[in-house]
């Protein structure tokens, strides 16, 4: 499977859920906004908001790393975030792991946790996440 088609599983789920894209859909401004904004918004609420808080309560941090004290919650939620981007289910190839996506989104997930903990807010992580998504869409758009 082409790596360019696989790593944005979460974005595709959101696009299909809101009706922004389908197998034969033309790119629209709505689909672009859904791709650039919605995944960063719901992924941050899910991974750095809900899951992070739950794991932090279950496994309280014992050490400070890089100015934050959320080591287990940071690692677990970032790994889940990475697997959500790097595991691809394809009707032909089955379940595949795209290691590049897993590693890059693992680093991004850790960074987003760091931003959340340093600022005490999800908003900066949402903005940064959306900027990264927007940059990726612009690169893909310029190539195609």
DRENTORDREN-498754 format. One record per residue: residue in one letter; x, y, z of N, C-alpha, C, CB in turn; residue number from 1. Coordinates in nm, 2 decimals, m for minus. Each point is the difference from the previous one (the first is absolute). Glycine has a CB too. Example, Ala and Ser with C-alpha at 12.3 -4.5 7.8 and 13.67 -1.06 7.14 Angstrom:
// residues 2
residu;n.xx;n.yy;n.zz;ca.xx;ca.yy;ca.zz;c.xx;c.yy;c.zz;cb.xx;cb.yy;cb.zz;num
a;1.32;m0.57;0.78;m0.09;0.12;0.00;0.09;0.12;0.00;m0.19;m0.12;0.12;1
s;0.15;0.23;m0.19;0.09;0.11;0.00;m0.08;0.11;0.08;0.12;m0.06;m0.22;2
***
This chain:
// residues 144
residu;n.xx;n.yy;n.zz;ca.xx;ca.yy;ca.zz;c.xx;c.yy;c.zz;cb.xx;cb.yy;cb.zz;num
x;0.08;m0.12;0.00;m0.08;0.12;0.00;0.09;0.12;0.00;m0.19;m0.12;0.12;1
x;0.15;0.22;m0.20;0.07;0.13;m0.01;0.00;0.07;0.14;m0.05;0.02;m0.25;2
x;0.16;0.02;0.31;0.00;0.07;0.13;m0.08;0.13;0.00;0.22;m0.10;0.04;3
x;m0.24;0.16;m0.16;m0.07;0.12;0.00;m0.15;m0.02;0.02;0.17;0.09;m0.15;4
x;m0.22;m0.21;0.12;m0.14;m0.03;0.02;m0.04;m0.05;0.14;0.00;m0.05;m0.24;5
x;0.10;0.01;0.32;m0.04;m0.08;0.11;0.00;0.07;0.14;0.09;m0.17;m0.12;6
x;0.00;0.27;0.14;0.01;0.05;0.13;m0.11;0.09;0.06;0.24;m0.02;m0.05;7
x;m0.32;0.07;m0.04;m0.10;0.09;0.05;m0.14;m0.06;0.03;0.12;0.17;m0.13;8
x;m0.11;m0.29;0.19;m0.12;m0.08;0.03;m0.10;0.09;0.08;0.13;m0.21;m0.01;9
x;m0.09;0.27;0.11;m0.09;0.09;0.08;m0.06;0.11;m0.08;0.14;m0.05;0.20;10
x;m0.07;0.11;m0.28;m0.05;0.11;m0.08;m0.11;m0.06;m0.10;0.22;0.13;0.02;11
x;m0.19;m0.24;m0.07;m0.10;m0.06;m0.09;m0.13;m0.04;0.07;0.18;m0.08;m0.14;12
x;m0.17;0.03;0.26;m0.12;m0.03;0.08;m0.08;0.12;0.02;0.12;m0.19;0.11;13
x;m0.06;0.30;m0.07;m0.07;0.13;0.02;m0.06;0.05;m0.13;0.15;0.05;0.19;14
x;m0.08;m0.06;m0.30;m0.05;0.05;m0.13;m0.12;m0.08;m0.04;0.22;0.07;m0.06;15
x;m0.22;m0.20;0.07;m0.12;m0.08;m0.03;m0.11;0.03;0.09;0.15;m0.18;m0.09;16
x;m0.12;0.19;0.22;m0.11;0.03;0.10;m0.07;0.13;m0.02;0.13;m0.13;0.16;17
x;m0.06;0.23;m0.21;m0.07;0.13;m0.02;m0.04;0.01;m0.15;0.14;0.10;0.18;18
x;m0.11;m0.20;m0.26;m0.05;0.00;m0.14;0.09;0.09;m0.09;m0.23;m0.04;0.08;19
x;0.35;0.07;m0.03;0.09;0.09;m0.08;0.06;m0.07;m0.12;0.04;0.13;0.21;20
x;m0.02;m0.26;m0.20;0.07;m0.07;m0.11;m0.07;m0.14;m0.02;0.22;0.13;0.05;21
x;m0.20;m0.18;m0.16;m0.04;m0.13;m0.04;0.09;m0.05;m0.10;m0.24;0.04;0.05;22
x;0.22;m0.17;m0.10;0.09;m0.05;m0.10;0.02;0.08;m0.12;m0.06;m0.22;0.09;23
x;m0.05;0.29;m0.14;0.01;0.08;m0.12;m0.01;0.15;0.02;m0.09;m0.20;m0.12;24
x;0.10;0.24;0.25;m0.02;0.14;0.03;0.11;0.09;m0.06;m0.13;m0.07;0.21;25
x;0.09;0.18;m0.26;0.10;0.10;m0.04;0.05;0.08;0.12;m0.11;0.02;m0.23;26
x;0.23;0.02;0.24;0.05;0.08;0.11;m0.08;0.13;0.01;0.23;m0.10;m0.03;27
x;m0.28;0.13;0.14;m0.08;0.12;0.03;0.06;0.08;0.11;m0.21;m0.11;m0.09;28
x;0.17;0.23;0.11;0.04;0.08;0.11;m0.04;m0.06;0.13;m0.01;0.21;m0.14;29
x;m0.11;m0.27;0.14;m0.05;m0.07;0.12;0.09;m0.12;0.04;m0.24;0.08;m0.06;30
x;0.27;m0.16;m0.04;0.09;m0.11;0.02;0.14;0.04;0.05;m0.13;m0.13;m0.18;31
x;0.18;0.24;0.12;0.13;0.06;0.05;m0.01;0.04;0.14;0.05;0.07;m0.23;32
x;m0.15;0.00;0.27;m0.02;0.05;0.14;m0.01;m0.12;0.09;m0.11;0.21;m0.08;33
x;0.03;m0.31;0.04;m0.02;m0.12;0.08;0.13;m0.07;0.02;m0.23;m0.02;m0.09;34
x;0.32;0.02;m0.01;0.12;m0.07;0.01;0.11;0.08;0.08;m0.05;m0.11;m0.22;35
x;0.04;0.24;0.21;0.10;0.08;0.07;m0.04;0.03;0.14;0.06;0.10;m0.22;36
x;m0.19;m0.10;0.25;m0.04;0.05;0.14;m0.06;m0.11;0.08;m0.04;0.22;m0.10;37
x;m0.05;m0.30;0.05;m0.07;m0.09;0.08;0.08;m0.11;0.06;m0.19;0.04;m0.14;38
x;0.29;m0.11;0.07;0.08;m0.10;0.06;0.08;0.05;0.12;0.01;m0.11;m0.22;39
x;0.05;0.23;0.21;0.08;0.06;0.11;m0.09;0.03;0.12;0.16;0.09;m0.17;40
x;m0.28;m0.05;0.14;m0.09;0.04;0.11;m0.04;m0.13;0.08;m0.08;0.20;m0.13;41
x;0.02;m0.30;0.06;m0.05;m0.11;0.07;0.11;m0.09;0.05;m0.20;0.01;m0.14;42
x;0.31;m0.02;0.07;0.11;m0.08;0.05;0.06;0.06;0.13;0.05;m0.08;m0.24;43
x;m0.03;0.21;0.24;0.05;0.06;0.12;m0.10;m0.02;0.12;0.13;0.17;m0.14;44
x;m0.26;m0.15;0.12;m0.09;m0.02;0.10;0.00;m0.15;0.05;m0.15;0.18;m0.09;45
x;0.16;m0.27;0.00;0.00;m0.14;0.03;0.13;m0.04;0.07;m0.15;m0.05;m0.19;46
x;0.27;0.07;0.12;0.12;m0.05;0.05;0.06;0.08;0.11;0.04;m0.09;m0.22;47
x;m0.03;0.22;0.21;0.07;0.09;0.10;m0.10;0.05;0.10;0.17;0.06;m0.17;48
x;m0.30;m0.07;0.14;m0.10;0.04;0.10;m0.05;m0.12;0.08;m0.07;0.18;m0.16;49
x;m0.02;m0.26;0.10;m0.07;m0.11;0.08;0.10;m0.11;0.04;m0.21;0.06;m0.13;50
x;0.27;m0.12;0.03;0.09;m0.12;0.03;0.12;0.04;0.09;m0.07;m0.10;m0.22;51
x;0.13;0.21;0.19;0.11;0.05;0.08;m0.04;0.02;0.14;0.10;0.11;m0.20;52
x;m0.21;m0.05;0.23;m0.05;0.02;0.13;m0.03;m0.13;0.07;m0.09;0.22;m0.07;53
x;0.03;m0.31;0.00;m0.03;m0.13;0.07;0.12;m0.08;0.03;m0.21;0.00;m0.13;54
x;0.31;m0.01;0.04;0.12;m0.07;0.02;0.08;0.07;0.11;0.00;m0.08;m0.23;55
x;0.00;0.21;0.24;0.08;0.07;0.10;m0.06;m0.03;0.14;0.05;0.18;m0.17;56
x;m0.19;m0.19;0.18;m0.06;m0.03;0.12;0.03;m0.15;0.04;m0.18;0.17;m0.05;57
x;0.18;m0.26;m0.04;0.03;m0.14;0.03;0.15;m0.02;0.03;m0.19;m0.07;m0.15;58
x;0.28;0.14;0.08;0.14;m0.02;0.02;0.07;0.13;0.02;m0.01;m0.20;m0.15;59
x;0.00;0.25;0.27;0.05;0.14;0.03;0.15;0.00;m0.03;m0.17;0.03;0.18;60
x;0.22;0.09;m0.23;0.14;0.01;m0.03;0.08;0.01;0.13;m0.06;0.13;m0.21;61
x;0.18;m0.19;0.19;0.09;0.00;0.12;0.13;0.09;m0.03;m0.08;m0.24;0.05;62
x;0.10;0.27;m0.18;0.12;0.08;m0.03;m0.04;0.11;m0.09;0.14;m0.20;0.02;63
x;m0.05;0.30;m0.03;m0.02;0.11;m0.09;0.10;m0.02;m0.12;m0.08;0.16;0.19;64
x;0.03;m0.15;m0.31;0.08;m0.01;m0.12;m0.03;0.12;m0.09;0.01;m0.25;0.02;65
x;0.09;0.33;m0.05;m0.01;0.12;m0.09;m0.11;0.09;0.06;0.07;m0.14;m0.20;66
x;m0.07;0.16;0.33;m0.09;0.09;0.06;m0.14;m0.04;0.02;0.14;0.16;m0.10;67
x;m0.17;m0.29;0.07;m0.14;m0.05;0.02;0.01;m0.13;0.09;m0.09;0.10;m0.22;68
x;m0.02;m0.13;0.29;0.00;m0.12;0.09;m0.10;m0.10;m0.05;0.08;0.15;0.19;69
x;m0.09;m0.18;m0.31;m0.10;m0.09;m0.05;0.06;m0.11;m0.09;m0.17;0.19;0.01;70
x;0.27;m0.26;0.04;0.07;m0.09;m0.08;m0.08;m0.12;m0.05;0.20;0.07;0.13;71
x;m0.27;m0.14;m0.05;m0.07;m0.12;m0.05;m0.12;0.04;m0.08;0.07;m0.13;0.20;72
x;m0.14;0.23;m0.16;m0.12;0.05;m0.08;0.05;0.05;m0.13;m0.12;0.06;0.21;73
x;0.23;0.01;m0.21;0.06;0.05;m0.13;0.04;m0.11;m0.09;0.09;0.20;0.12;74
x;m0.03;m0.30;m0.07;0.05;m0.11;m0.08;m0.12;m0.09;m0.06;0.22;0.00;0.13;75
x;m0.31;m0.03;m0.04;m0.11;m0.09;m0.04;m0.09;0.07;m0.10;0.01;m0.11;0.22;76
x;m0.05;0.24;m0.19;m0.09;0.07;m0.10;0.07;0.03;m0.13;m0.13;0.09;0.20;77
x;0.26;m0.06;m0.19;0.07;0.03;m0.12;0.02;m0.12;m0.09;0.12;0.18;0.12;78
x;m0.10;m0.30;m0.06;0.01;m0.12;m0.07;m0.14;m0.04;m0.06;0.18;m0.08;0.15;79
x;m0.29;0.10;m0.08;m0.13;m0.03;m0.06;m0.02;0.09;m0.12;m0.09;m0.07;0.22;80
x;0.12;0.20;m0.20;m0.01;0.10;m0.11;0.08;m0.04;m0.12;m0.03;0.18;0.17;81
x;0.15;m0.23;m0.15;0.09;m0.04;m0.11;m0.06;m0.13;m0.07;0.20;0.10;0.12;82
x;m0.24;m0.19;m0.04;m0.06;m0.12;m0.06;m0.13;0.03;m0.08;0.10;m0.14;0.18;83
x;m0.17;0.24;m0.14;m0.12;0.04;m0.07;0.03;0.06;m0.14;m0.11;0.04;0.22;84
x;0.23;0.01;m0.23;0.04;0.06;m0.13;0.08;m0.10;m0.08;0.00;0.22;0.11;85
x;0.07;m0.31;m0.05;0.09;m0.09;m0.07;m0.05;m0.14;m0.03;0.18;0.13;0.10;86
x;m0.29;m0.17;m0.04;m0.06;m0.13;m0.03;m0.10;0.02;m0.12;0.03;m0.08;0.24;87
x;m0.02;0.01;m0.34;m0.08;0.01;m0.12;m0.07;m0.13;m0.03;0.15;0.18;m0.09;88
x;m0.28;m0.17;0.08;m0.08;m0.12;m0.04;m0.04;0.01;m0.15;m0.09;m0.03;0.24;89
x;0.14;m0.06;m0.32;m0.02;0.00;m0.14;m0.06;m0.13;m0.04;0.20;0.16;m0.04;90
x;m0.31;m0.15;m0.05;m0.06;m0.13;m0.04;0.09;m0.10;m0.06;m0.21;0.14;m0.03;91
x;0.31;m0.09;m0.04;0.09;m0.09;m0.07;0.12;m0.04;0.09;m0.06;0.11;m0.22;92
x;0.13;m0.01;0.28;0.12;m0.03;0.08;m0.03;m0.04;0.15;0.11;0.16;m0.15;93
x;m0.24;m0.14;0.19;m0.03;m0.02;0.14;0.05;0.11;0.09;0.01;m0.25;m0.04;94
x;0.03;0.21;0.16;0.05;0.10;0.10;0.15;0.02;m0.02;m0.17;m0.07;0.16;95
x;0.21;0.19;m0.19;0.14;0.03;m0.01;0.04;0.11;0.09;0.00;m0.07;m0.24;96
x;0.13;0.08;0.28;0.05;0.10;0.08;0.10;0.09;m0.08;m0.02;m0.15;0.21;97
x;m0.01;0.27;m0.22;0.08;0.10;m0.07;0.09;0.06;0.11;m0.17;0.04;m0.19;98
x;0.29;m0.09;0.20;0.09;0.04;0.11;0.03;0.15;m0.01;0.10;m0.23;m0.01;99
x;m0.08;0.28;m0.10;0.03;0.15;m0.01;m0.11;0.08;0.06;0.12;m0.04;m0.21;100
x;m0.25;0.00;0.18;m0.11;0.07;0.06;m0.01;m0.02;0.16;m0.12;m0.02;m0.22;101
x;0.15;m0.10;0.26;0.00;m0.03;0.14;0.10;0.08;0.07;m0.08;m0.23;m0.04;102
x;0.20;0.24;m0.01;0.11;0.07;0.07;m0.02;0.15;0.00;0.15;m0.18;m0.07;103
x;m0.19;0.23;m0.05;m0.02;0.15;m0.01;m0.12;0.04;0.09;0.10;0.00;m0.23;104
x;m0.21;m0.07;0.23;m0.11;0.04;0.08;0.02;m0.03;0.15;m0.15;m0.04;m0.19;105
x;0.24;m0.06;0.22;0.04;m0.02;0.14;0.07;0.13;0.06;0.02;m0.25;m0.04;106
x;0.08;0.30;m0.04;0.07;0.12;0.04;m0.09;0.12;0.00;0.20;m0.09;m0.10;107
x;m0.29;0.10;0.01;m0.10;0.11;0.00;m0.09;m0.01;0.12;0.00;0.01;m0.25;108
x;m0.05;m0.13;0.28;m0.08;m0.02;0.12;0.06;0.04;0.13;m0.11;m0.19;m0.12;109
x;0.24;0.15;0.13;0.08;0.04;0.12;0.01;0.15;0.01;0.13;m0.22;m0.01;110
x;m0.10;0.28;m0.11;0.01;0.15;0.00;m0.13;0.06;0.04;0.17;m0.02;m0.18;111
x;m0.29;m0.03;0.13;m0.13;0.06;0.03;m0.03;m0.01;0.15;m0.08;m0.06;m0.23;112
x;0.12;m0.06;0.29;m0.02;m0.01;0.15;0.09;0.10;0.07;m0.05;m0.24;m0.03;113
x;0.17;0.26;m0.02;0.09;0.10;0.07;m0.06;0.14;m0.01;0.20;m0.14;m0.06;114
x;m0.25;0.17;m0.06;m0.07;0.13;m0.02;m0.12;0.02;0.10;0.08;0.01;m0.24;115
x;m0.16;m0.12;0.24;m0.12;0.01;0.09;0.04;0.01;0.15;m0.12;m0.14;m0.17;116
x;0.22;0.07;0.21;0.04;0.01;0.14;0.07;0.13;0.03;0.02;m0.25;0.00;117
x;0.06;0.30;m0.09;0.07;0.13;0.03;m0.09;0.12;0.00;0.20;m0.10;m0.11;118
x;m0.30;0.09;0.02;m0.09;0.12;m0.01;m0.13;m0.02;0.09;0.08;0.04;m0.23;119
x;m0.11;m0.16;0.27;m0.11;m0.03;0.08;m0.13;0.01;m0.08;0.12;0.09;0.20;120
x;m0.11;m0.10;m0.33;m0.12;0.01;m0.08;0.02;m0.09;m0.13;m0.04;0.24;0.08;121
x;m0.08;m0.29;m0.13;0.00;m0.07;m0.12;0.01;0.09;m0.13;m0.13;m0.18;0.12;122
x;0.09;0.30;m0.10;m0.01;0.09;m0.12;0.13;0.01;m0.07;m0.17;0.13;0.12;123
x;0.29;m0.10;m0.06;0.12;0.01;m0.08;0.03;m0.13;m0.07;0.09;0.17;0.16;124
x;m0.11;m0.29;m0.10;0.02;m0.13;m0.07;m0.09;m0.01;m0.12;0.07;m0.10;0.22;125
x;m0.19;0.14;m0.20;m0.10;m0.01;m0.12;0.05;0.09;m0.11;m0.19;m0.04;0.16;126
x;0.23;0.16;m0.13;0.05;0.09;m0.10;0.12;m0.05;m0.07;m0.09;0.19;0.13;127
x;0.19;m0.24;m0.06;0.12;m0.06;m0.06;m0.04;m0.12;m0.08;0.14;0.08;0.19;128
x;m0.22;m0.17;m0.14;m0.04;m0.12;m0.07;m0.07;0.04;m0.14;m0.03;m0.12;0.22;129
x;m0.06;0.22;m0.21;m0.06;0.05;m0.13;0.10;0.06;m0.09;m0.21;0.04;0.13;130
x;0.31;0.03;m0.08;0.10;0.06;m0.09;0.08;m0.11;m0.07;0.01;0.20;0.15;131
x;0.02;m0.30;m0.08;0.07;m0.12;m0.06;m0.09;m0.06;m0.11;0.13;m0.04;0.22;132
x;m0.25;0.02;m0.19;m0.10;m0.06;m0.09;m0.01;0.09;m0.13;m0.12;m0.12;0.19;133
x;0.11;0.25;m0.16;m0.01;0.09;m0.11;0.12;0.00;m0.09;m0.15;0.15;0.14;134
x;0.27;m0.15;m0.08;0.12;m0.01;m0.08;0.01;m0.12;m0.08;0.12;0.13;0.18;135
x;m0.16;m0.25;m0.12;0.00;m0.12;m0.08;m0.10;0.00;m0.12;0.06;m0.12;0.21;136
x;m0.17;0.18;m0.19;m0.10;0.01;m0.11;0.05;0.10;m0.10;m0.19;m0.04;0.16;137
x;0.26;0.14;m0.13;0.05;0.09;m0.10;0.11;m0.06;m0.08;m0.05;0.19;0.15;138
x;0.13;m0.27;m0.08;0.11;m0.07;m0.08;m0.06;m0.10;m0.09;0.15;0.02;0.19;139
x;m0.25;m0.10;m0.15;m0.06;m0.10;m0.08;m0.08;0.08;m0.12;m0.03;m0.16;0.20;140
x;m0.03;0.27;m0.17;m0.07;0.07;m0.10;0.09;0.06;m0.10;m0.17;0.06;0.16;141
x;0.29;m0.02;m0.12;0.10;0.06;m0.10;0.06;m0.11;m0.09;0.05;0.18;0.17;142
x;m0.05;m0.30;m0.11;0.06;m0.11;m0.08;m0.10;m0.06;m0.10;0.14;m0.06;0.19;143
x;m0.27;0.07;m0.16;m0.10;m0.06;m0.09;m0.07;0.11;m0.07;m0.03;m0.19;0.15;144
***
